[in-house]
């Protein structure tokens, strides 16, 4: 996972939106070594 500056993202923060809570997305984050943090909406 990279952002607009081509730097690797280590941690993704989201507000528990549906597209960021699915099993496939969690598996992707685990495989790529990224962490997911939930914030208060």
C-alpha positions in Angstrom: 0.0 0.0 0.0 1.4 3.4 -1.0 0.2 6.9 -0.9 0.6 9.8 -3.4 4.3 10.3 -2.3 5.2 6.7 -3.0 6.0 6.1 0.6 4.9 2.9 2.3 1.9 3.2 4.6 2.5 1.5 8.0 -0.8 2.2 9.7 -4.2 3.0 8.3 -6.8 4.9 10.4 -10.5 4.8 9.6 -13.8 5.4 11.2 -15.1 1.8 11.0 -16.5 2.3 7.5 -17.8 -0.9 5.9 -15.1 -1.1 3.3 -12.4 -1.1 5.9 -13.8 -3.8 8.2 -14.2 -6.7 5.8 -12.2 -10.0 6.2 -10.6 -9.6 2.8 -9.3 -6.1 3.7 -8.0 -7.3 7.0 -6.2 -10.3 5.4 -4.6 -7.9 2.8 -3.3 -5.6 5.6 -1.9 -8.6 7.5 -0.1 -9.9 4.4 1.3 -6.5 3.5 2.5 -5.8 7.1 0.2 -2.9 7.6 -1.8 -2.1 10.8 -5.4 -0.9 11.0 -6.6 1.5 13.7 -10.2 2.4 14.2 -11.1 6.0 15.2 -14.3 7.4 16.6 -16.6 8.6 13.8 
